[in-house]
Amino acid sequence: MDNVTGLTTPDHLAVRHILTSPTIAERVAPFVDADGVDWYPLLVEAESMSSGESLLVRIAYDLWHAGNDVALRELPRRLDRTSFRRVVEALELSRGELSENELGALGAAA
């Protein structure tokens, strides 16, 4: 299991932000705990999700493992507006351009 929930590096915040997306949070929750993410069974579960939901899981996995399995062209074609925005926010978190506090303020203002 890879630790994600207790860490606050930008990449960890980005992964947590994606995995807590309202569209997948309930299905992802059994695979995420204080010790981290159990990626293998989560990726198996993602196979039965919608294409947009499974893409969110794959994006989080790629961010965590510095992978290259998700093609950039998939984002605008397969994510709805809310999920696309969530990924952009996660990328801003990963770059250190957005903090959790700023993200919370943005959400409260919306």
C-alpha positions as CSV (number, residue, x, y, z in Angstrom):
1,M,0.0,0.0,0.0
2,D,1.4,3.4,-1.0
3,N,0.9,6.2,1.6
4,V,-1.1,9.2,0.3
5,T,-3.5,10.4,3.0
6,G,-1.1,11.5,5.6
7,L,1.4,13.3,3.4
8,T,1.3,16.8,2.2
9,T,3.7,17.1,-0.7
10,P,2.1,18.7,-3.8
11,D,1.9,15.3,-5.6
12,H,0.2,13.7,-2.7
13,L,-2.3,16.5,-2.4
14,A,-3.1,16.2,-6.1
15,V,-3.7,12.5,-5.9
16,R,-5.9,12.9,-2.8
17,H,-7.8,15.7,-4.6
18,I,-8.6,13.4,-7.5
19,L,-9.5,10.4,-5.5
20,T,-11.9,12.4,-3.3
21,S,-13.8,13.6,-6.4
22,P,-17.5,13.2,-5.7
23,T,-17.9,11.1,-8.8
24,I,-15.6,8.4,-7.5
25,A,-15.1,9.0,-3.8
26,E,-17.5,6.3,-2.7
27,R,-16.1,3.6,-4.9
28,V,-12.5,4.6,-4.2
29,A,-12.9,4.8,-0.4
30,P,-12.4,1.1,0.3
31,F,-9.0,1.3,-1.3
32,V,-7.8,4.5,0.5
33,D,-7.0,4.7,4.2
34,A,-4.6,6.4,6.6
35,D,-1.8,4.0,5.3
36,G,-2.3,5.0,1.7
37,V,-3.8,3.7,-1.5
38,D,-4.0,0.0,-2.4
39,W,-3.5,0.6,-6.1
40,Y,-3.8,-2.8,-7.6
41,P,-7.3,-3.6,-6.4
42,L,-8.3,0.0,-7.1
43,L,-7.2,-0.3,-10.7
44,V,-9.1,-3.6,-11.0
45,E,-12.2,-1.8,-9.6
46,A,-11.7,1.1,-12.0
47,E,-12.2,-1.4,-14.9
48,S,-15.9,-1.6,-14.0
49,M,-16.3,2.2,-13.7
50,S,-17.4,4.5,-16.5
51,S,-14.7,5.7,-18.8
52,G,-14.5,9.1,-17.1
53,E,-14.4,7.6,-13.6
54,S,-11.7,5.1,-14.5
55,L,-9.7,7.9,-16.2
56,L,-9.7,9.8,-12.9
57,V,-8.3,6.8,-11.1
58,R,-5.7,6.3,-13.9
59,I,-4.7,10.0,-13.7
60,A,-4.2,9.7,-9.9
61,Y,-2.1,6.6,-10.4
62,D,0.0,8.3,-13.0
63,L,0.6,11.3,-10.8
64,W,1.5,9.0,-7.9
65,H,3.9,6.8,-9.9
66,A,5.2,9.4,-12.4
67,G,3.8,7.3,-15.1
68,N,2.8,8.0,-18.7
69,D,-0.2,5.8,-19.2
70,V,-2.7,8.6,-19.6
71,A,-2.7,10.4,-23.0
72,L,-3.3,14.1,-22.7
73,R,-5.9,13.9,-25.4
74,E,-8.1,11.8,-23.2
75,L,-8.8,14.6,-20.7
76,P,-10.9,16.9,-22.8
77,R,-12.6,14.0,-24.7
78,R,-13.5,11.7,-21.8
79,L,-14.0,13.9,-18.7
80,D,-17.1,16.0,-18.0
81,R,-16.6,19.6,-17.1
82,T,-16.5,19.0,-13.3
83,S,-14.0,16.2,-13.5
84,F,-11.8,18.1,-16.0
85,R,-11.8,21.1,-13.6
86,R,-10.9,18.7,-10.7
87,V,-7.9,17.4,-12.7
88,V,-6.7,20.9,-13.5
89,E,-6.9,21.8,-9.8
90,A,-4.9,18.6,-9.0
91,L,-2.3,19.6,-11.5
92,E,-2.1,23.1,-9.9
93,L,-1.7,21.4,-6.5
94,S,1.0,19.2,-7.9
95,R,2.9,22.2,-9.3
96,G,2.7,23.9,-5.9
97,E,0.7,26.7,-7.5
98,L,-2.4,26.1,-5.4
99,S,-2.7,25.2,-1.7
100,E,-5.4,23.2,0.0
101,N,-6.5,26.4,1.7
102,E,-6.8,28.3,-1.6
103,L,-8.6,25.4,-3.1
104,G,-11.1,25.4,-0.2
105,A,-11.6,29.1,-0.7
106,L,-12.3,28.6,-4.4
107,G,-14.8,25.9,-3.6
108,A,-16.6,28.1,-1.1
109,A,-16.8,30.9,-3.5
110,A,-18.3,28.8,-6.3
